[in-house]
């Protein structure tokens, strides 16, 4: 394949590109090489099916390795099995967990422009985010400008995750985004140079409109009748002969299609240069332990004991809270105080001038009523049940209206400091909690997080600082400032992925949360416990 500037790819080229390349898959049952035409594959697409352990991933790896030097490749990898292709064939591994959806689209577009082979590693994402990120990446490939429509093999492993036949437990918009991207790949991708190679464990779980667009098929071992019947229909085999799929050995597939053979053939897949890090389980002898040692390992505490926390010398708690809650105006120069009048004796005579009056210690000025008034307004506003779930802007407008109603003098809080007070209120931080040792570091750590995580972090820190049980789901939802436990628990899971917290579960089912930055941990607590602790 040509490797020059992009304009040379678009210009007419001699007939010596991918059409001259055959992919060596292995050997047929007669011992002859099983060759797949790359030109036909780019035009007609491929569907691979096989139950877990049938050698499906091994087949994909063989196909990728044999064509790596002939065509650009994109591998959508939900399990991280193909990341080691980078070590031998120079693929760029994209950690999808570190990218946003917009970032995935941009990287996909650049990969097509630069003609770089990539592996999209989705293993660190949950199913819903895998669907969103894979859909964004495929859409980025699909939406590239016409001048970059060069041939690309797009390999999608576990395709039933991204093109499910029925709706699952994921959000509808995530499923629609992923399914639409897979449909575009298989139905409309050919004119854009995209050749889909999709692999699935279950044909019955794969959307029919996606599977129907493939013209080449490699069917491996399967046991369920519904999958065997669909495989037989696709290969043109009589349903009564579908039992052949149960008898296939690992690494053997029945193939059919214009890129492979006009009649169904059995293929034994050849060896590969790279290996998956998730190899099958191997038998090994059991470790030698006494019953006492085994019992101790099974029932020991689940959470490691944290190192003792040593408070750091820094800004005091009260000073740090003051900086979070209030931004005092610039000081106004004051005129020097007038001299105190001289005292007069009872006989009407002034005391001698040579006697200096004792120094008078001026008491500090009392705090203005405005501060107390603002605190009262905030306490009243945050204590109302209707405040939970409202937007910050709506609460702030309500706060300003109440301040005007009470005719509070001077400058009130701006929205930045109002947000900080709201976070403290949602987290349930009281003055007693704020006075605990090490709390200033907890506040400092929370300030470095995104705003949506700050309330949850401070709430967990308050529980850990007092050795209280881990907050329940409902308490975490309230600290998140929402009515939706699903959104709050999703934020908690995201904090765990970021390494901000560590979540453990005891054998009793109780949850323990560790805050690594503080070396604090909560006591065990049930996630559905409705009894809330109080600071």
C-alpha positions in Angstrom: 0.0 0.0 0.0 1.2 3.5 -0.8 2.6 5.5 2.1 3.2 8.8 0.5 1.4 12.1 1.1 -2.4 12.0 1.2 -2.8 13.6 -2.2 -0.9 10.7 -3.8 -3.3 8.2 -2.3 -6.3 10.0 -3.8 -4.7 10.2 -7.2 -5.1 7.2 -9.5 -2.6 4.5 -8.7 -1.4 1.5 -10.5 -3.2 -1.7 -9.8 -0.9 -3.0 -7.1 -2.6 -2.0 -3.9 -4.6 -4.2 -1.5 -6.1 -6.0 -4.4 -2.9 -8.0 -4.8 -2.8 -9.1 -1.1 -4.1 -12.4 0.2 -4.4 -13.0 4.0 -3.2 -16.4 5.1 -5.6 -17.6 7.8 -4.3 -21.1 8.1 -5.0 -24.4 6.3 -8.2 -26.0 5.0 -9.3 -29.6 5.9 -7.6 -30.8 2.7 -4.3 -29.2 3.8 -4.2 -26.3 1.3 -3.6 -22.7 2.4 -6.8 -20.9 3.4 -6.4 -17.5 1.7 -8.7 -14.5 2.1 -8.6 -11.8 -0.6 -8.0 -8.4 1.1 -9.6 -6.6 -1.9 -12.8 -8.6 -1.6 -12.8 -8.3 2.2 -12.6 -4.5 2.0 -15.7 -4.6 -0.3 -17.8 -7.2 1.4 -17.1 -7.2 5.2 -16.8 -10.2 7.6 -18.8 -11.7 10.4 -17.1 -14.1 12.9 -19.2 -16.1 15.4 -18.1 -18.5 18.1 -18.8 -19.3 21.8 -16.3 -18.4 24.5 -13.2 -20.6 24.1 -13.8 -21.4 20.4 -10.7 -19.4 19.2 -12.6 -16.4 18.0 -10.0 -13.9 19.4 -7.2 -16.0 18.0 -8.8 -15.8 14.6 -9.0 -12.0 14.7 -5.4 -11.8 15.9 -4.2 -14.0 13.0 -6.2 -11.8 10.5 -4.9 -8.6 12.0 -1.2 -9.8 12.0 -1.3 -11.1 8.5 -2.7 -7.9 7.1 -1.0 -5.3 9.3 1.6 -4.3 6.7 -0.9 -4.0 3.9 -3.8 -1.8 5.2 -4.6 0.6 8.0 -6.4 -1.1 11.0 -8.6 0.0 13.8 -9.4 -2.5 16.6 -12.3 -1.8 19.0 -11.1 -3.8 22.0 -13.5 -4.0 25.0 -11.3 -6.4 27.0 -7.8 -5.1 26.3 -6.8 -8.3 24.5 -5.1 -6.7 21.5 -3.0 -3.9 23.2 0.2 -5.9 22.7 -0.1 -5.5 19.0 1.8 -2.3 19.5 4.9 -4.1 20.6 5.3 -6.0 17.3 3.3 -4.1 14.7 3.4 -0.5 15.9 -0.3 0.0 16.6 -1.0 3.0 18.8 -3.0 2.0 21.9 -5.7 4.5 22.8 -6.8 4.3 26.5 -10.4 5.3 26.1 -10.8 5.8 29.9 -8.5 8.8 29.7 -10.5 10.5 26.8 -13.8 12.3 26.6 -16.3 11.4 23.8 -15.3 14.5 21.9 -11.7 13.5 22.3 -12.4 10.1 20.8 -14.0 11.7 17.7 -11.0 14.0 17.3 -8.5 11.1 17.6 -10.5 9.0 15.1 -10.4 11.8 12.6 -6.7 12.3 13.0 -6.1 8.5 12.8 -7.7 8.5 9.3 -5.9 11.6 8.2 -2.5 10.2 9.3 -3.3 6.6 8.3 -2.2 5.3 11.7 -3.3 1.8 12.9 -4.8 2.0 16.4 -6.2 -0.2 19.1 -9.0 1.4 21.1 -8.7 -0.1 24.6 -12.0 0.1 26.4 -11.3 -2.3 29.3 -11.3 0.3 32.0 -14.9 1.6 31.2 -18.2 0.2 32.3 -20.6 -1.1 29.6 -22.5 2.1 29.0 -19.3 4.2 28.7 -17.8 1.6 26.4 -20.8 2.0 24.1 -20.6 5.8 24.2 -16.8 5.9 23.5 -16.9 3.2 20.8 -19.8 5.0 19.1 -18.0 8.3 19.3 -14.8 6.8 17.8 -16.7 5.0 15.0 -18.6 8.2 14.2 -15.3 10.1 14.0 -14.1 7.5 11.4 -17.3 7.8 9.5 -17.6 11.6 9.4 -14.0 12.2 8.1 -13.7 14.4 5.0 -13.9 12.7 1.6 -10.3 13.3 0.8 -9.3 10.9 3.6 -11.5 8.0 2.6 -8.7 5.5 2.3 -9.1 1.7 3.1 -9.4 0.8 6.8 -10.1 -2.6 8.4 -12.3 -1.9 11.4 -12.2 -4.9 13.7 -14.9 -4.9 16.5 -14.6 -7.7 19.1 -17.6 -8.6 21.2 -19.9 -6.8 18.7 -23.0 -7.8 20.6 -22.0 -5.2 23.2 -22.1 -2.4 20.7 -25.0 -3.6 18.5 -27.4 -5.4 20.9 -30.4 -7.1 19.4 -32.6 -5.9 22.4 -32.4 -3.0 24.8 -30.5 -3.9 28.0 -29.9 -2.1 31.3 -27.9 0.8 29.7 -29.3 4.2 28.9 -31.3 4.4 25.7 -29.2 7.2 24.2 -26.0 5.2 24.8 -27.5 2.2 23.0 -28.8 4.2 20.1 -25.5 6.0 19.6 -23.5 2.8 19.6 -26.0 0.9 17.4 -26.2 3.7 14.9 -22.4 3.8 14.6 -22.3 0.1 14.1 -25.0 0.3 11.5 -23.2 3.0 9.6 -20.0 1.0 9.7 -21.6 -2.1 8.2 -24.2 -0.5 5.9 -22.6 2.7 4.6 -19.0 2.3 5.5 -17.8 0.6 2.3 -18.1 3.9 0.2 -16.0 5.6 2.9 -13.3 3.0 2.8 -14.4 1.3 6.1 -14.5 -2.5 6.0 -16.2 -3.9 9.1 -15.0 -7.1 10.7 -17.3 -7.9 13.6 -17.0 -10.9 16.0 -19.6 -12.1 18.5 -20.2 -14.9 20.9 -23.9 -15.1 20.2 -25.6 -14.4 16.9 -28.9 -14.2 18.6 -27.7 -11.2 20.7 -26.4 -9.3 17.7 -28.7 -6.8 15.9 -29.9 -8.5 12.7 -29.5 -5.4 10.5 -25.8 -5.2 11.4 -25.1 -8.9 10.9 -27.0 -9.0 7.6 -24.6 -6.6 5.9 -21.7 -9.1 6.0 -21.1 -11.3 3.0 -18.2 -13.3 4.5 -18.7 -15.6 7.4 -16.4 -17.7 9.7 -18.5 -19.7 12.2 -16.8 -21.5 15.1 -18.0 -23.8 17.8 -21.4 -23.1 19.2 -24.0 -25.1 21.2 -27.2 -23.3 21.4 -29.8 -24.3 18.8 -30.9 -20.7 17.9 -27.3 -19.7 17.2 -26.6 -22.9 15.2 -29.7 -22.4 13.1 -28.8 -18.8 12.3 -25.2 -19.8 11.4 -26.6 -22.5 9.1 -28.9 -20.0 7.4 -26.0 -17.6 6.8 -23.8 -20.3 5.4 -26.5 -21.9 3.3 -26.4 -25.2 5.2 -29.4 -27.3 5.8 -30.6 -26.8 9.4 -30.5 -30.6 9.9 -26.7 -30.3 9.3 -26.3 -27.5 11.9 -25.0 -30.1 14.4 -21.6 -29.7 12.7 -21.0 -26.5 14.7 -21.1 -28.5 18.0 -18.3 -30.8 16.7 -15.8 -28.1 15.8 -12.6 -28.1 17.7 -11.1 -25.0 19.2 -9.4 -22.9 16.4 -11.5 -24.5 13.6 -14.1 -22.5 11.7 -16.5 -23.0 8.8 -16.0 -20.3 6.2 -17.9 -18.9 3.3 -17.9 -15.8 1.2 -16.5 -14.0 -1.9 -13.3 -13.1 -0.1 -12.7 -16.7 1.0 -14.6 -19.4 -0.9 -17.8 -19.8 -2.9 -18.5 -23.0 -1.1 -18.3 -23.6 2.7 -14.9 -24.9 3.8 -13.4 -25.8 7.2 -10.3 -23.9 8.2 -7.8 -24.5 11.0 -6.5 -21.1 12.0 -2.7 -20.7 12.0 -0.3 -19.6 14.7 0.1 -16.0 15.8 3.1 -13.8 16.9 1.4 -12.0 19.7 -0.5 -13.4 22.6 -3.5 -12.2 24.7 -2.8 -11.3 28.3 -6.0 -13.0 29.2 -5.1 -16.6 28.3 -7.2 -19.5 29.4 -6.9 -20.9 32.9 -4.2 -23.5 33.3 -4.3 -26.3 35.8 -1.8 -26.0 38.6 -1.3 -27.7 42.0 -3.1 -26.2 45.0 -1.0 -24.2 47.4 0.1 -26.0 50.6 -1.5 -24.4 53.6 -2.8 -25.6 56.9 -6.5 -25.2 57.7 -5.6 -22.5 60.2 -3.7 -20.5 57.6 -6.5 -20.8 55.1 -9.1 -19.8 57.7 -7.1 -16.7 58.6 -6.7 -15.7 55.0 -10.5 -16.1 54.3 -11.8 -14.2 57.2 -9.2 -11.5 57.7 -10.3 -7.8 57.5 -10.8 -6.7 53.9 -9.3 -3.3 54.2 -5.6 -2.8 54.8 -4.9 -0.8 58.0 -3.9 2.8 56.9 -0.6 4.3 58.1 -1.1 6.7 61.0 -1.9 10.1 59.9 0.5 12.9 60.8 -1.1 16.4 60.6 0.9 18.8 58.5 1.8 22.3 59.7 -0.1 24.7 57.6 -3.0 27.2 57.6 -5.3 26.7 60.5 -8.8 25.2 60.2 -10.6 28.5 61.0 -8.4 30.5 58.6 -8.9 27.9 55.8 -12.7 27.9 56.3 -12.7 31.6 56.2 -11.0 31.7 52.9 -13.5 29.2 51.5 -16.6 30.9 52.8 -15.9 34.6 52.5 -13.8 36.8 50.3 -13.4 40.0 52.5 -13.3 43.3 50.7 -10.0 45.2 50.5 -9.3 47.1 53.7 -10.2 50.8 53.8 -7.7 53.2 55.4 -9.0 54.4 58.7 -8.3 57.8 60.2 -6.2 57.7 63.4 -8.4 57.6 66.5 -8.9 60.9 68.3 -7.0 61.2 71.6 -9.1 60.4 74.7 -10.1 63.4 76.7 -8.2 64.0 79.9 -9.9 62.9 83.1 -10.9 65.6 85.6 -10.5 65.2 89.3 -13.4 65.8 91.7 -12.0 69.2 92.8 -12.1 70.4 89.1 -8.3 70.3 88.6 -6.7 68.4 85.8 -4.1 65.8 86.7 -0.5 66.8 86.1 0.6 66.7 82.5 3.8 64.8 83.4 1.8 61.8 84.4 1.2 59.7 81.3 -2.2 57.9 81.2 -1.9 54.1 81.3 -2.2 52.5 77.8 -5.7 51.7 77.0 -6.3 48.4 75.2 -9.0 48.9 72.6 -11.3 45.8 72.4 -11.8 44.4 68.9 -14.8 45.6 66.9 -17.7 43.3 67.0 -18.5 41.4 63.9 -21.1 43.2 61.7 -24.6 42.0 61.7 -24.3 41.4 58.0 -22.3 38.2 58.5 -24.7 36.8 61.0 -27.6 37.7 58.7 -26.0 36.0 55.7 -25.3 32.9 57.8 -28.9 32.9 58.9 -30.2 33.2 55.4 -28.0 30.4 54.2 -28.9 28.1 57.0 -32.6 28.7 56.4 -32.2 28.2 52.6 -30.1 25.0 52.8 -32.3 23.4 55.5 -35.4 23.5 53.3 -36.2 20.2 51.6 -37.0 21.9 48.3 -33.3 23.0 48.1 -32.2 19.5 47.3 -31.8 18.9 43.5 -32.2 22.6 42.6 -29.6 24.2 40.3 -26.9 26.4 41.9 -28.1 29.4 39.9 -31.7 29.0 41.1 -30.5 28.7 44.7 -28.3 31.7 44.4 -31.1 33.9 43.0 -33.3 32.8 45.9 -30.4 33.7 48.3 -30.0 37.2 46.8 -33.8 37.8 47.0 -33.9 36.8 50.7 -30.9 39.1 51.4 -32.7 42.0 49.8 -35.8 41.2 51.8 -33.9 41.4 55.0 -32.1 44.6 53.9 -28.6 43.2 54.7 -26.0 46.0 54.4 -22.9 45.8 52.4 -21.7 43.2 49.9 -23.2 39.7 49.9 -21.5 36.5 48.8 -20.7 36.1 45.1 -21.7 32.9 43.4 -18.3 31.3 43.7 -18.3 31.6 47.5 -22.0 30.6 47.6 -21.1 27.4 45.8 -18.5 26.6 48.5 -21.0 27.2 51.3 -23.5 25.0 49.4 -20.9 22.2 49.2 -20.2 22.4 52.9 -24.0 22.3 53.7 -24.6 19.3 51.4 -21.7 17.5 53.0 -23.1 18.1 56.5 -19.9 19.8 57.7 -20.5 21.5 61.1 -18.2 23.7 63.1 -17.4 20.7 65.3 -16.3 18.7 62.3 -14.3 21.6 60.9 -12.3 21.7 64.2 -11.1 18.1 63.9 -7.4 17.5 63.5 -6.4 17.2 59.8 -9.6 18.7 58.5 -7.8 21.4 56.7 -6.1 18.8 54.5 -9.5 17.3 53.7 -10.8 20.7 52.6 -7.6 21.3 50.6 -8.0 17.9 48.8 -11.7 18.4 48.1 -10.9 21.9 46.6 -8.7 20.2 44.0 -11.5 18.0 42.8 -14.3 18.8 40.3 -17.1 20.6 42.0 -19.5 17.7 41.5 -17.3 15.5 43.7 -16.5 17.9 46.5 -19.6 17.4 48.6 -19.3 13.6 48.5 -15.6 13.7 49.4 -16.1 16.0 52.4 -19.1 13.9 53.5 -16.9 10.8 53.4 -14.1 12.6 55.1 -16.4 13.7 57.9 -17.4 10.1 58.5 -13.9 8.9 58.5 -12.6 11.6 60.7 -15.1 10.6 63.4 -14.7 6.8 62.8 -18.4 6.7 61.9 -20.0 4.0 59.6 -19.7 4.5 55.9 -22.5 6.8 54.7 -25.5 5.0 53.1 -26.5 5.5 49.4 -29.2 8.0 50.4 -26.7 10.0 52.4 -24.2 10.1 49.5 -27.1 11.1 47.2 -27.9 14.1 49.5 -24.2 15.0 49.7 -24.1 14.9 45.9 -27.0 17.4 45.9 -29.4 15.3 43.9 -32.6 13.2 44.1 -31.1 10.5 41.9 -29.2 7.7 43.7 -28.1 6.5 40.3 -26.3 9.7 39.4 -24.7 9.9 42.9 -23.4 6.3 42.8 -22.1 6.9 39.3 -20.1 9.9 40.7 -18.9 7.7 43.5 -17.7 5.0 41.0 -16.0 7.7 38.9 -14.1 8.9 42.1 -12.9 5.4 42.6 -11.7 5.2 39.0 -9.8 8.5 39.5 -8.1 7.0 42.6 -9.6 9.6 44.9 -11.3 6.9 47.0 -11.1 3.1 47.4 -14.2 1.0 48.1 -14.1 -2.3 49.9 -16.9 -4.7 50.9 -16.6 -6.7 54.1 -17.8 -10.4 54.2 -20.9 -9.1 56.1 -21.8 -7.0 53.0 -20.9 -3.7 54.8 -19.1 -1.1 52.8 -15.8 0.6 53.8 -14.4 3.6 51.9 -10.7 4.6 52.2 -9.4 8.2 51.4 -5.8 7.5 50.3 -4.8 11.2 50.3 -5.7 11.5 54.0 -4.9 7.9 55.0 -8.4 7.9 56.6 -11.1 5.3 56.3 -14.7 5.0 57.4 -16.0 2.3 59.7 -18.0 -0.5 58.0 -21.6 0.5 57.1 -24.5 -0.8 55.1 -25.2 0.9 51.8 -29.0 0.8 52.5 -28.9 1.9 56.1 -31.5 4.6 56.6 -30.1 5.7 60.0 -27.8 8.7 59.4 -24.9 9.7 61.6 -24.7 13.3 62.8 -21.6 15.3 63.3 
